[in-house]
Amino acid sequence: MSDLSEQIRPEIDFEALFGALPALFLVLDPEFRIVAVNDAYLDATMTRRAEIVGRDIFAVFPDNPDDPAATGVANLRASLERAARTRRPDSMAVQKYDVARPDGGGFEERYWSPRNVPITDAQGRLAYLVHHVEDVTEFVLLQRQGVRHTAELEEWAGQMQAVILRRSQELHEANRLLRAANDAKNDFLSRVSHELRTPLNAILGFSELLSLSVPEPEHHDWSTMILKAGRHLLVLLDDVLDISRIEGGHLTLEAEAVPVGPLIDEALALIRPIADAAGVHLTPPPRLPADLCVSADRHRLRQVLINLLSNAVKYNHPTGTASVSVGRRPDGILRIRVVDTGRGIPPEAVGRLFTPFERLDAARAGFEGTGLGLALSRHLTLGMGGTLEVSSIPGRGSTFRIDLPVTTGSAREAQVVNAASLEPRTYAAPRTVLYVEDVAENLRLVEQMLARRPSVTLIGAMLAVTGLDLARAHHPDLILLDLHLPDMPGEALLELLRADPVTRDIPVVVLSADATQHHIDALHACGVAAYLTKPIAMRDLLDTLDTLLAAPAAAEPSIAV
């Protein structure tokens, strides 16, 4: 494992940078809910961040009820809708939009020069709307009063224009720095993912082998503990990588008709051992119709349900309950509710609940985690065309609501886990597998895993050129390929294998610690038979081999270049 400290660059505090910008900025989601606001905007509007974040902008800033001619809300809504629809910035004329004084003190007359800028993701979908305003109240009032000091007014206007220009330039530079820092962060996370997955491959792989082979109960328990801790670390690593994918617009979701009942049953079954250990009772919903489906990504919806149920158990009390209920709204939306009887969430903290890395007081209370689960769950739900909301009463518990569209499409049959994968199996004919991998521990691990397939002979190569020579000489039935090789990239070796008539039809399975989606998609486009990310689960590896090698040699599929 390389020294990560040499790769870490000082990170910019994005929140502090945004909060300190002198211009007035408010960030909205596509539903016009406030998701971020800087200090200058709070000062200008006499509001507090905790009171407005997460709320609809028009609920926070209504029209002045004492001004029957007020048009601020209507004009702002029209501008935001234009910017959202056209994906182009929308500048507004000077607007009269009065601001409520704190503590019910009526409204203060204000004039603003607004500009609304849409922010889209990599697929062109609307992600945010940046609402940027200049407070021109003083300027308008001076004009109205017919100030005679024209020279002073012109000088003030010139200074204001200079300030606006300077702030615009500062904002442009800040945006450039933010984009550069975000790119550096995503690159860093990708490297960290690879560096951490490499040792995890050995930790989890050999722990799994030990748990299957040691006869002593105590030793078996030790290996199981190592395996559990390693898998927990892998989940945390996957969460960080998913957040990075979402922020970079690289997370791919595949919508399909997903049966709700079986998916909830599966999530409850996975959480039940944790709930039993914590003394929390799980209550499933009443039996649901078999054809009740929502439009969603099956894997990601399962991930969201497991996350919510895990939290419902983690933040509950012994003898508490965590329940799941399902209801259908008249508008064709299905609502899944996860309710717990736990600690609850203070009202002032609800607005921060879905912020990445925000753990409220969980760390002080001794709960493990990274603060990514709920942020990731909301992003995934929004990406599937749904919503994820919460209501909570401190001391009584919380209710999380997932709303997703009901669909009548045909449900794809869920993949059945092959429980016999880990059992020894002999193929109809001997098979040869070539593994090109420069880490000796990984070679040894795969060798031990393949011992459960005695018909398979494994040949190892620690250099790409050696692997190419062995592939030409032995013409193996399958090639396992690592991508980070010392003499050339694995992608280059794949090109050489595909270009050689002797090796072009040999199936290639990539075993790599690079879990970035764009890299996986690129390798599939090159014709690899499968892409398994390290740490490699023995069941996944053996299932892949069984699929590609169990058939008679004459029936093996060839892979077109």
C-alpha positions, 0 to 999 in steps of 0.5 A: 500500500502506497503512502497516502500522506504524500497524495493528500493536498490541503483541502479547501473548506467549501462551507467556510468559503461559501459562507464568507462570500460578500455577495448575497447567495441562496441555493435552492433545490429543483423544488425551490427548497433552500439547501444553502445560504451564505452569511451576507444573505442572512444578514441582509434578510434578517434571518437565521440559517437553522430557521430557513434551510430545508424550507420552501423559499416562498414560505420563508419570504412571503409577500408583505400582507400589508401591500396589496400591490406586492408582486415579489413572490409571483415575479420570483417564482416566474423567474425561477421556473424560467431558469429551471425550464430553459437551463439558462440564467434569468436576470430580473428587473429591480424588484420590490420584495419586502422582508419580515422583521424578526419577532413579528415586527412587520415588514421592512421595505426592500428593493433587490436586483436578482439573478437566478442561475441553474446548475445542472449535473453531468446528464443535464438534469437540474441539480440546483438553482443559485439565487444571487441578489444585490440589495439596491434599496438605498439606491432606489430610495435615493432616486425616489426622494429626488436627491439633489446631490447628483454628483455624489449619487453618480459617484456612489453608483459608480462605486457600486458598479465597481463593487459589483464587478469586483464581487463578480470577479471574486465569485468567478475565481471562487467557482474556479477554485471550487471546481478544481478542488472538487476535481482533486477531491474526486481524484483523491477518493478514487485513489484512496478507494483503490489503496484501501480495497487492495489490503481489504482483498486479503483481509476479507478473502483470507478471513472468509477462508479461515471461517470455512476451514478452522474447526475450533469454535473460538478460532472460528469466532475470531475469523468471523469478527475480522470478517465482520469488521472488514465488511463494515469498513467496506460499506463505509468505503462504498458510501464515500465513493457513492457520494463522490459519484453523485457529486460528480454526476457519475452514479448510474441508476437503472429504473425498473418495476420493483416488487415492494413486498419482497424487497421489504422482506429482504431488507427486514431479514438482513436487519433482523439479527442486528435488531435481535442483538439490540433488543429492538422488535421489527414489525413488517407491513401487512402482506402486500399484493404480489403485483405492487411495484414501484419504478426504481433501481432495485439495488439502490432502493434496497440500499435505502431501506437497509440504511433507514432500518439500520438507523431505526435500530441503532438509535432506538431503545432496548425493547423499542420497535421499528416498523415498516408500513406501505400506503398508496396515495390517490396520485399514484405515489406509493409511500413507504414509512419506516417508524422507530420509537427511538431518541428522536431528532430536535426540530432545529437539527432536522434541516441538517439531517441529510447533509453529508458527514453531519452526525448531529450528536451521534458521535458524542452519544457513542454511535458509530458511522460517517454521517453519509447514510441519510445524505446518500439515501436522499440523493438515491431516492431523488435520482429514482424520481422520488422523495425522502422526508422525515418528521420526528418528536424528541424522545418519542421517535422518528418517521422517514417517508419514501415516496416513489411512483407506482408502475404497472410494468413487468417485474424482473425476477430477482437474482437468486443467490447460489447457496452451493457456490462455496461447495466443492465442484468438479467440472465435466472437463479440466480447466486452466485459468491464468491470473495476471496479478502483481501482488503475491497475496492476491495470487495466493488468495485466488489459488486458495479460493479455486481449491474448491474447484479441483478441475481448475489449474491456476497459472500465475503471472506477476508481469503483463508481458509474462501473462501475454506469453503464458496466454499464447503458450497455454491458451487458458480457458479463462484469464483473470486480469488485474489492471494495476500492473508494474510493466504496463496497464491492464487495459493495454494487456487486454488490447494485446490479447484482443489483437492476437488471433491466438488469444482474442476469444479467451474470456477475460474477467477483471479483478480490480480495486478500481470501483469507479463506475466510468472505469467499469463501464469502459472495460465492459465496452471493451468486451470483458466477460465480467468486472469484479471489484476488490475485495473479491467475495469468494462466492462472486468469483466462484459463481463467475467461474461456474458460469464461464467454465462449467459448460463443455469446451465446445459450448463456451461463448467467444467474446467479440472484439 
